[in-house]
Every structure is written in C-alpha cells, then in structure tokens.
C-alpha cells in the first residue's frame, strides 16, 4: 500500500506505536483560518477504512490511546483514550474493554 503526506503537513502528523490505519483514510491539518494544526494518533489506535480526520481546531486533534474510529467516520475533534467513535460527525458509542 502506498502513502502520501502533503508537504504542507507531514511534520504536523505524529503517529504512535502499534497504530492501524486502514484503506482510504484522509488526514487534513488545516484550520479555520487555513493555519496548519497538529494531528496526533496515540499508541494502539485503530482508524477504520475511508474515515476522515480533520484537525480543524487551532489546538489540533488527538486520537487517544487504543481508540477506535469506525469505518467512514468524520472525526473533527479529539477522541479520548479507549473510546469507540463512529458517524458523521463521529460520536462516542462505547469504550474499548
């Protein structure tokens, strides 16, 4: 599988250990005023296929440790550790056991 990180944001994305990023996931590091915001994916997180992670907040966005993002979800705010989020926009539906 190939990966492309835009030269405008590759230094703004931090990916932890044991992270799984499935097919077709989209990352954006642009804020409301088109600033460039940090995106952090903590250890053990799973991001389902065709999800979009949008770091639109001026503070950036964090996907927590062992968090799960369901397929085709739109994440536009930080996700807590051990949370399962799904939908557009993504909402927490449970915790990882």
Buried (B, 14 or more C-beta within 10 A) or exposed (E): EEEEEEEEBEEBBEBEEEBEBBEEBEBBBBBEEEEBBBBBBBEBBBBBEEBBBBBBBEEBBBBBBBBBBBBBBBBBBBBEBBBBBBEEEBEEEEEBE
